[in-house]
Amino acid sequence: MWTIVVAGGTGERFGTAKQYEVLGDLRVIDHSRSTAEAASAGVVVVVPAADVEREDGIAGGSTRSESVRAGLAAVPPEATIICVHDAARPFATLELYQRVITAVSDGADAAIPAMEVTDTIKVVDKAADGSIDRATVVSTPDRANLVAVQTPQAFRSSALRAAHGQAGSATDDAALVEAFGGRVVVVAGERFNRKITEPEDLEWARRALAERTPHE
């Protein structure tokens, strides 16, 4: 089992490269990499091209999917299960890795951690500039059937490689496997496995790390 840790973003929304922000005694990327190494036979870390030598990684692409494909090219062909994890989720636990890996070992093409959605979700028709200000509501899906997806996501190697062989793009790899006809199952996610997207997320992570051990 190998893991691809995706850390190729430049941090346009965050303002800086969030994967290198300090979180406790380590950086965000170091937390994610350390857990992946404990869970895997090998780890490929995908980073911006300028950081490859410093981070001992490989260069990512212009999209998340391109970065994952770059990582896939570096995973040995004998790997039977491949996990993909966003470096911006530094609190994923070994137990979470084990849950998704076990689900794939039990027969799924992909396994993804998820949490139930508690907010009401609206589908809207955005403005031409992508803004939601004064957007028109199109529909309200039943939240009972919705989940918020996390990483690490685990895949049967053949299914992930086949899905990426179509050179598609998606916000997560499970969507590509699903579109390719693969069977994707959900396992229980973790409340502390929060993604660092905005500066306030990093502030939360620092408080959480100071107040308790998130891996308990």
Backbone as CSV, one residue per row, in Angstrom:
resi,resn,N_x,N_y,N_z,CA_x,CA_y,CA_z,C_x,C_y,C_z
1,MET,0.844,-1.186,0.000,0.000,0.000,0.000,0.885,1.244,0.000
2,TRP,0.618,2.133,-0.952,1.345,3.394,-1.061,0.382,4.562,-0.892
3,THR,0.918,5.700,-0.503,0.104,6.908,-0.356,0.716,8.054,-1.162
4,ILE,-0.158,8.784,-1.851,0.222,10.029,-2.511,-0.286,11.172,-1.638
5,VAL,0.615,11.995,-1.139,0.246,13.170,-0.364,0.283,14.365,-1.311
6,VAL,-0.867,14.974,-1.524,-0.981,16.065,-2.494,-0.774,17.397,-1.783
7,ALA,0.318,18.073,-2.142,0.655,19.358,-1.524,1.160,20.316,-2.593
8,GLY,0.536,20.261,-3.763,1.031,21.025,-4.897,0.439,22.401,-5.055
9,GLY,-0.456,22.798,-4.162,-1.124,24.091,-4.303,-0.226,25.268,-3.967
10,THR,-0.561,26.407,-4.542,0.204,27.632,-4.280,-0.454,28.510,-3.233
11,GLY,-1.647,28.125,-2.761,-2.298,28.855,-1.672,-2.947,30.153,-2.090
12,GLU,-3.577,30.173,-3.264,-4.215,31.404,-3.741,-5.318,31.863,-2.792
13,ARG,-6.154,30.934,-2.334,-7.237,31.311,-1.416,-6.713,31.630,-0.033
14,PHE,-5.679,30.902,0.386,-5.155,31.067,1.737,-4.293,32.324,1.856
15,GLY,-3.590,32.660,0.777,-2.709,33.821,0.796,-1.242,33.455,0.770
16,THR,-0.904,32.246,1.275,0.453,31.698,1.228,0.324,30.202,0.982
17,ALA,1.464,29.538,0.817,1.445,28.082,0.652,1.138,27.451,2.006
18,LYS,-0.135,27.147,2.238,-0.598,26.716,3.564,0.059,25.434,4.045
19,GLN,0.517,24.593,3.108,1.113,23.323,3.505,2.416,23.506,4.278
20,TYR,3.017,24.704,4.183,4.279,24.963,4.880,4.097,25.796,6.149
21,GLU,2.860,26.086,6.504,2.608,26.831,7.736,2.956,25.964,8.951
22,VAL,3.439,26.605,9.996,3.838,25.885,11.206,2.607,25.516,12.026
23,LEU,2.579,24.273,12.478,1.488,23.757,13.298,2.112,22.955,14.430
24,GLY,2.224,23.574,15.584,2.939,22.935,16.684,4.433,22.932,16.397
25,ASP,5.072,21.777,16.559,6.511,21.655,16.317,6.827,21.321,14.860
26,LEU,5.796,21.086,14.053,5.985,20.693,12.663,5.206,21.621,11.747
27,ARG,5.417,21.462,10.450,4.596,22.162,9.475,3.371,21.305,9.141
28,VAL,2.383,21.903,8.512,1.173,21.173,8.122,1.545,19.956,7.279
29,ILE,2.386,20.133,6.278,2.770,19.034,5.394,3.494,17.925,6.151
30,ASP,4.259,18.285,7.176,5.001,17.286,7.943,4.059,16.384,8.734
31,HIS,3.005,16.967,9.312,2.011,16.154,10.019,1.401,15.127,9.065
32,SER,0.979,15.587,7.891,0.319,14.698,6.931,1.275,13.628,6.415
33,ARG,2.496,14.026,6.143,3.478,13.082,5.620,3.835,12.020,6.660
34,SER,3.987,12.433,7.907,4.365,11.505,8.967,3.325,10.395,9.147
35,THR,2.049,10.767,9.172,1.002,9.760,9.334,0.931,8.853,8.117
36,ALA,1.083,9.424,6.921,1.074,8.613,5.702,2.218,7.605,5.706
37,GLU,3.387,8.021,6.174,4.534,7.108,6.217,4.297,5.976,7.209
38,ALA,3.617,6.274,8.320,3.328,5.234,9.302,2.296,4.232,8.782
39,ALA,1.440,4.682,7.852,0.366,3.830,7.346,0.741,3.054,6.092
40,SER,1.848,3.412,5.445,2.104,2.949,4.088,3.470,2.288,3.943
41,ALA,3.592,1.499,2.867,4.895,0.936,2.515,5.776,1.997,1.880
42,GLY,5.159,2.988,1.248,5.905,4.068,0.618,5.013,5.274,0.433
43,VAL,5.606,6.459,0.355,4.860,7.708,0.223,5.475,8.540,-0.891
44,VAL,4.619,9.110,-1.740,5.033,10.078,-2.748,4.411,11.412,-2.367
45,VAL,5.227,12.439,-2.221,4.737,13.768,-1.867,4.811,14.658,-3.104
46,VAL,3.683,15.235,-3.477,3.605,16.091,-4.659,3.580,17.546,-4.203
47,VAL,4.541,18.332,-4.670,4.696,19.716,-4.237,4.877,20.627,-5.452
48,PRO,4.805,21.938,-5.265,5.108,22.850,-6.374,6.507,22.589,-6.923
49,ALA,6.675,22.798,-8.218,7.940,22.469,-8.882,9.144,23.111,-8.200
50,ALA,8.994,24.340,-7.715,10.116,25.048,-7.105,10.560,24.417,-5.791
51,ASP,9.713,23.560,-5.192,10.003,23.011,-3.862,10.441,21.545,-3.892
52,VAL,10.585,20.977,-5.083,10.839,19.532,-5.209,12.091,19.108,-4.463
53,GLU,13.194,19.784,-4.681,14.452,19.365,-4.056,14.391,19.531,-2.546
54,ARG,13.866,20.667,-2.095,13.817,20.934,-0.654,12.932,19.938,0.083
55,GLU,11.810,19.552,-0.534,10.838,18.691,0.136,11.001,17.211,-0.209
56,ASP,11.993,16.898,-1.045,12.194,15.518,-1.484,10.899,14.943,-2.063
57,GLY,10.302,15.726,-2.959,9.040,15.319,-3.561,9.119,15.306,-5.071
58,ILE,7.950,15.322,-5.701,7.889,15.414,-7.148,6.986,16.593,-7.510
59,ALA,7.155,17.105,-8.710,6.431,18.301,-9.120,4.986,17.999,-9.473
60,GLY,4.091,18.837,-8.974,2.680,18.702,-9.302,2.332,19.399,-10.600
61,GLY,1.050,19.330,-10.974,0.578,19.961,-12.190,-0.225,21.205,-11.896
62,SER,-0.943,21.669,-12.922,-1.715,22.905,-12.773,-3.060,22.679,-12.103
63,THR,-3.502,21.426,-11.996,-4.745,21.082,-11.301,-4.469,19.970,-10.299
64,ARG,-5.401,19.768,-9.380,-5.233,18.692,-8.401,-5.119,17.341,-9.100
65,SER,-5.975,17.093,-10.090,-5.946,15.803,-10.786,-4.616,15.578,-11.499
66,GLU,-4.056,16.638,-12.093,-2.757,16.498,-12.740,-1.671,16.187,-11.720
67,SER,-1.786,16.775,-10.541,-0.814,16.501,-9.486,-0.908,15.049,-9.028
68,VAL,-2.132,14.533,-8.890,-2.292,13.129,-8.497,-1.717,12.212,-9.573
69,ARG,-1.930,12.553,-10.836,-1.376,11.722,-11.915,0.152,11.732,-11.882
70,ALA,0.737,12.871,-11.531,2.196,12.919,-11.383,2.635,11.996,-10.248
71,GLY,1.879,11.993,-9.163,2.185,11.097,-8.062,2.025,9.636,-8.444
72,LEU,0.969,9.344,-9.185,0.726,7.968,-9.626,1.892,7.422,-10.436
73,ALA,2.472,8.269,-11.264,3.584,7.834,-12.109,4.787,7.409,-11.281
74,ALA,4.863,7.893,-10.038,5.998,7.566,-9.175,5.709,6.394,-8.237
75,VAL,4.459,5.914,-8.215,4.107,4.772,-7.364,4.461,3.482,-8.096
76,PRO,5.166,2.570,-7.453,5.566,1.328,-8.119,4.357,0.544,-8.635
77,PRO,4.493,-0.116,-9.784,3.360,-0.855,-10.366,2.877,-1.996,-9.492
78,GLU,3.726,-2.497,-8.593,3.297,-3.619,-7.745,2.402,-3.189,-6.591
79,ALA,2.224,-1.898,-6.373,1.316,-1.435,-5.321,-0.109,-1.853,-5.676
80,THR,-0.801,-2.488,-4.760,-2.160,-2.968,-5.028,-3.232,-2.024,-4.512
81,ILE,-2.916,-1.266,-3.473,-3.830,-0.263,-2.934,-3.065,1.058,-2.849
82,ILE,-3.716,2.122,-3.298,-3.100,3.445,-3.255,-4.048,4.399,-2.531
83,CYS,-3.512,5.095,-1.534,-4.273,6.140,-0.856,-3.863,7.495,-1.421
84,VAL,-4.818,8.414,-1.461,-4.537,9.791,-1.856,-5.013,10.680,-0.710
85,HIS,-4.096,11.515,-0.222,-4.419,12.356,0.932,-4.012,13.792,0.672
86,ASP,-4.879,14.728,1.031,-4.571,16.143,0.920,-3.697,16.560,2.100
87,ALA,-2.545,17.148,1.808,-1.647,17.595,2.881,-2.323,18.592,3.798
88,ALA,-3.339,19.285,3.293,-4.039,20.304,4.084,-4.958,19.711,5.145
89,ARG,-4.976,18.390,5.282,-5.705,17.728,6.384,-4.682,17.074,7.305
90,PRO,-4.045,17.840,8.189,-2.930,17.317,8.984,-3.323,16.397,10.131
91,PHE,-4.621,16.317,10.460,-5.033,15.545,11.621,-5.648,14.182,11.289
92,ALA,-5.540,13.736,10.045,-6.019,12.386,9.722,-5.241,11.368,10.544
93,THR,-5.915,10.345,11.032,-5.283,9.377,11.922,-4.958,8.067,11.211
94,LEU,-4.103,7.276,11.857,-3.803,5.935,11.342,-5.071,5.090,11.263
95,GLU,-5.960,5.279,12.243,-7.206,4.507,12.252,-8.060,4.824,11.020
96,LEU,-8.044,6.072,10.586,-8.804,6.453,9.397,-8.205,5.808,8.153
97,TYR,-6.887,5.826,8.058,-6.235,5.108,6.959,-6.655,3.637,6.961
98,GLN,-6.645,3.033,8.127,-6.971,1.609,8.222,-8.402,1.332,7.779
99,ARG,-9.331,2.248,8.090,-10.725,2.031,7.701,-10.894,2.038,6.184
100,VAL,-10.276,3.013,5.519,-10.449,3.055,4.060,-9.711,1.915,3.383
101,ILE,-8.542,1.573,3.890,-7.781,0.463,3.304,-8.532,-0.854,3.457
102,THR,-9.100,-1.078,4.638,-9.859,-2.311,4.873,-11.058,-2.417,3.939
103,ALA,-11.747,-1.305,3.702,-12.911,-1.318,2.815,-12.526,-1.706,1.398
104,VAL,-11.370,-1.242,0.927,-10.902,-1.629,-0.407,-10.460,-3.103,-0.396
105,SER,-9.780,-3.513,0.657,-9.371,-4.919,0.772,-10.581,-5.848,0.763
106,ASP,-11.711,-5.344,1.264,-12.934,-6.151,1.321,-13.703,-6.153,0.000
107,GLY,-13.221,-5.444,-1.014,-13.845,-5.552,-2.331,-14.244,-4.275,-3.036
108,ALA,-14.217,-3.129,-2.356,-14.591,-1.872,-3.017,-13.478,-1.417,-3.956
109,ASP,-13.851,-0.670,-4.987,-12.842,-0.059,-5.859,-12.246,1.181,-5.197
110,ALA,-13.037,1.833,-4.349,-12.572,3.024,-3.644,-13.325,3.145,-2.326
111,ALA,-12.665,3.726,-1.342,-13.304,3.982,-0.047,-12.945,5.383,0.394
112,ILE,-13.966,6.136,0.812,-13.765,7.538,1.170,-14.362,7.817,2.541
113,PRO,-13.642,8.562,3.388,-14.212,8.951,4.676,-15.157,10.127,4.493
114,ALA,-16.222,10.154,5.253,-17.192,11.240,5.107,-17.909,11.486,6.422
115,MET,-18.454,12.692,6.527,-19.251,13.089,7.682,-20.636,13.489,7.200
116,GLU,-21.650,13.237,8.025,-22.999,13.659,7.669,-23.080,15.175,7.589
117,VAL,-23.860,15.670,6.649,-24.054,17.109,6.483,-25.121,17.580,7.465
118,THR,-24.809,18.625,8.223,-25.767,19.145,9.201,-26.419,20.447,8.739
119,ASP,-25.805,21.146,7.806,-26.379,22.380,7.274,-27.324,22.072,6.110
120,THR,-28.291,22.946,5.903,-29.120,22.840,4.702,-28.282,23.296,3.509
121,ILE,-28.349,22.525,2.429,-27.561,22.814,1.229,-28.492,23.318,0.131
122,LYS,-28.062,24.354,-0.572,-28.815,24.894,-1.699,-27.990,24.774,-2.979
123,VAL,-28.645,24.405,-4.072,-28.029,24.467,-5.392,-28.421,25.811,-5.992
124,VAL,-27.411,26.597,-6.438,-27.689,27.943,-6.924,-27.160,28.136,-8.337
125,ASP,-27.727,29.114,-9.012,-27.269,29.533,-10.330,-26.378,30.753,-10.119
126,LYS,-25.061,30.550,-10.145,-24.126,31.622,-9.834,-24.093,32.671,-10.940
127,ALA,-23.600,33.849,-10.575,-23.396,34.918,-11.551,-22.264,34.539,-12.492
128,ALA,-22.123,35.287,-13.579,-21.113,34.985,-14.593,-19.698,35.007,-14.011
129,ASP,-19.483,35.820,-12.972,-18.155,35.908,-12.366,-17.938,34.873,-11.269
130,GLY,-18.905,33.980,-11.093,-18.785,32.925,-10.093,-19.230,33.324,-8.706
131,SER,-19.707,34.543,-8.534,-20.122,35.023,-7.227,-21.472,34.415,-6.826
132,ILE,-21.641,34.211,-5.516,-22.928,33.727,-5.020,-23.815,34.875,-4.550
133,ASP,-23.305,36.110,-4.603,-24.094,37.259,-4.177,-25.302,37.421,-5.095
134,ARG,-26.498,37.327,-4.504,-27.776,37.418,-5.221,-27.976,36.288,-6.242
135,ALA,-27.285,35.174,-6.027,-27.498,34.011,-6.893,-28.907,33.460,-6.674
136,THR,-29.474,32.880,-7.699,-30.824,32.323,-7.625,-30.773,30.874,-7.164
137,VAL,-31.600,30.528,-6.183,-31.666,29.148,-5.698,-32.386,28.297,-6.731
138,VAL,-31.750,27.184,-7.099,-32.319,26.270,-8.097,-33.054,25.119,-7.425
139,SER,-32.451,24.558,-6.364,-33.082,23.432,-5.681,-32.470,23.267,-4.292
140,THR,-33.153,22.460,-3.464,-32.681,22.146,-2.115,-32.642,20.633,-1.951
141,PRO,-31.458,20.021,-2.103,-31.377,18.565,-1.974,-31.628,18.119,-0.537
142,ASP,-32.098,16.891,-0.397,-32.354,16.321,0.925,-31.023,16.034,1.595
143,ARG,-30.738,16.737,2.677,-29.442,16.568,3.323,-29.271,15.188,3.956
144,ALA,-30.368,14.459,4.123,-30.270,13.110,4.682,-29.439,12.194,3.790
145,ASN,-29.352,12.538,2.509,-28.608,11.717,1.564,-27.257,12.341,1.183
146,LEU,-26.844,13.380,1.901,-25.604,14.077,1.581,-24.544,13.816,2.648
147,VAL,-23.290,13.722,2.211,-22.163,13.622,3.140,-21.064,14.555,2.658
148,ALA,-20.250,15.023,3.598,-19.079,15.837,3.279,-17.858,14.924,3.286
149,VAL,-17.137,14.920,2.190,-16.075,13.939,1.970,-14.725,14.466,2.446
150,GLN,-13.900,13.550,2.977,-12.562,13.863,3.461,-11.525,13.017,2.713
151,THR,-10.277,13.181,3.082,-9.205,12.265,2.695,-8.514,11.825,3.991
152,PRO,-7.788,10.699,3.980,-7.319,9.920,2.844,-8.422,9.088,2.199
153,GLN,-8.333,8.971,0.881,-9.197,8.084,0.135,-8.346,6.919,-0.364
154,ALA,-8.876,5.717,-0.270,-8.133,4.524,-0.683,-8.733,3.954,-1.964
155,PHE,-7.868,3.393,-2.805,-8.300,2.894,-4.110,-7.610,1.580,-4.447
156,ARG,-8.350,0.711,-5.119,-7.692,-0.396,-5.786,-6.805,0.219,-6.870
157,SER,-5.556,-0.139,-6.893,-4.603,0.507,-7.790,-5.076,0.508,-9.237
158,SER,-5.591,-0.629,-9.692,-6.023,-0.721,-11.086,-7.174,0.237,-11.380
159,ALA,-8.083,0.422,-10.407,-9.226,1.314,-10.607,-8.777,2.767,-10.662
160,LEU,-7.857,3.152,-9.780,-7.389,4.539,-9.766,-6.609,4.863,-11.031
161,ARG,-5.752,3.945,-11.451,-4.957,4.188,-12.663,-5.859,4.246,-13.894
162,ALA,-6.852,3.385,-13.957,-7.762,3.396,-15.106,-8.563,4.690,-15.160
163,ALA,-9.048,5.139,-13.995,-9.840,6.369,-13.946,-9.002,7.579,-14.363
164,HIS,-7.770,7.634,-13.881,-6.902,8.759,-14.247,-6.391,8.630,-15.679
165,GLY,-6.466,7.437,-16.228,-6.056,7.249,-17.614,-6.936,7.994,-18.594
166,GLN,-8.124,8.406,-18.131,-9.027,9.185,-18.976,-8.666,10.667,-18.987
167,ALA,-7.663,11.051,-18.160,-7.157,12.428,-18.092,-8.243,13.431,-17.715
168,GLY,-9.206,12.984,-16.902,-10.249,13.893,-16.452,-9.789,14.733,-15.275
169,SER,-10.685,15.595,-14.810,-10.360,16.456,-13.674,-11.543,16.500,-12.723
170,ALA,-11.264,16.452,-11.427,-12.315,16.497,-10.406,-11.708,16.999,-9.119
171,THR,-12.571,17.398,-8.183,-12.074,17.897,-6.910,-11.623,16.778,-5.984
172,ASP,-12.027,15.540,-6.269,-11.458,14.400,-5.561,-11.387,13.206,-6.510
173,ASP,-10.519,12.259,-6.171,-10.256,11.133,-7.070,-11.402,10.140,-7.111
174,ALA,-12.170,10.071,-6.029,-13.308,9.159,-6.003,-14.314,9.511,-7.095
175,ALA,-14.447,10.793,-7.417,-15.375,11.207,-8.468,-14.949,10.639,-9.821
176,LEU,-13.646,10.570,-10.064,-13.154,10.009,-11.321,-13.407,8.501,-11.376
177,VAL,-13.177,7.818,-10.259,-13.433,6.381,-10.213,-14.924,6.103,-10.368
178,GLU,-15.739,6.914,-9.723,-17.201,6.779,-9.845,-17.634,6.964,-11.294
179,ALA,-17.098,7.988,-11.965,-17.460,8.253,-13.354,-17.010,7.129,-14.274
180,PHE,-15.964,6.434,-13.882,-15.433,5.325,-14.685,-16.186,4.023,-14.424
181,GLY,-17.158,4.085,-13.524,-17.965,2.899,-13.232,-17.524,2.110,-12.022
182,GLY,-16.595,2.650,-11.247,-16.112,1.939,-10.069,-17.072,2.027,-8.903
183,ARG,-16.966,1.084,-7.984,-17.804,1.045,-6.785,-17.092,1.784,-5.658
184,VAL,-17.687,2.891,-5.237,-17.113,3.732,-4.188,-17.967,3.600,-2.937
185,VAL,-17.334,3.282,-1.807,-18.064,3.154,-0.546,-17.581,4.206,0.441
186,VAL,-18.419,4.471,1.420,-18.131,5.487,2.435,-17.811,4.812,3.767
187,VAL,-16.812,5.345,4.470,-16.546,4.938,5.843,-16.679,6.171,6.726
188,ALA,-16.766,5.960,8.013,-16.928,7.076,8.943,-15.693,7.970,8.944
189,GLY,-15.912,9.259,8.738,-14.820,10.226,8.803,-14.551,10.642,10.234
190,GLU,-13.728,11.671,10.389,-13.341,12.134,11.718,-13.556,13.642,11.834
191,ARG,-14.124,14.047,12.944,-14.450,15.460,13.150,-13.198,16.342,13.122
192,PHE,-12.092,15.829,13.651,-10.874,16.632,13.688,-10.092,16.607,12.376
193,ASN,-10.576,15.853,11.411,-9.889,15.766,10.122,-10.327,16.928,9.227
194,ARG,-10.191,18.114,9.745,-10.654,19.321,9.063,-9.594,19.833,8.078
195,LYS,-10.051,20.289,6.936,-9.138,20.787,5.913,-8.792,22.245,6.179
196,ILE,-7.517,22.567,6.068,-7.073,23.948,6.231,-7.201,24.644,4.889
197,THR,-8.203,25.492,4.791,-8.489,26.213,3.555,-8.312,27.711,3.729
198,GLU,-8.801,28.232,4.837,-8.722,29.653,5.144,-7.832,29.865,6.375
199,PRO,-7.314,31.088,6.580,-6.468,31.346,7.753,-7.128,30.971,9.074
200,GLU,-8.450,31.127,9.170,-9.118,30.770,10.425,-9.077,29.263,10.684
201,ASP,-8.950,28.464,9.619,-8.811,27.018,9.799,-7.475,26.695,10.462
202,LEU,-6.435,27.401,10.068,-5.127,27.191,10.686,-5.153,27.625,12.139
203,GLU,-5.830,28.719,12.433,-5.957,29.164,13.822,-6.667,28.101,14.647
204,TRP,-7.737,27.520,14.080,-8.444,26.436,14.772,-7.516,25.257,15.019
205,ALA,-6.734,24.880,14.000,-5.845,23.728,14.129,-4.806,23.951,15.214
206,ARG,-4.285,25.157,15.299,-3.296,25.455,16.331,-3.910,25.382,17.724
207,ARG,-5.135,25.886,17.859,-5.817,25.789,19.158,-6.097,24.334,19.504
208,ALA,-6.571,23.574,18.518,-6.903,22.171,18.755,-5.673,21.381,19.175
209,LEU,-4.549,21.668,18.544,-3.316,20.955,18.873,-2.841,21.318,20.270
210,ALA,-3.044,22.559,20.658,-2.618,23.006,21.986,-3.513,22.464,23.089
211,GLU,-4.795,22.280,22.801,-5.770,21.889,23.817,-5.867,20.381,24.034
212,ARG,-5.547,19.624,22.980,-5.668,18.170,23.096,-4.848,17.508,22.022
213,THR,-4.710,16.207,22.116,-4.022,15.465,21.074,-5.057,15.029,20.062
214,PRO,-5.059,15.591,18.816,-6.102,15.284,17.853,-6.130,13.822,17.429
215,HIS,-5.023,13.081,17.620,-4.967,11.699,17.159,-5.511,10.700,18.178
216,GLU,-6.054,11.197,19.265,-6.638,10.286,20.259,-7.928,9.691,19.708
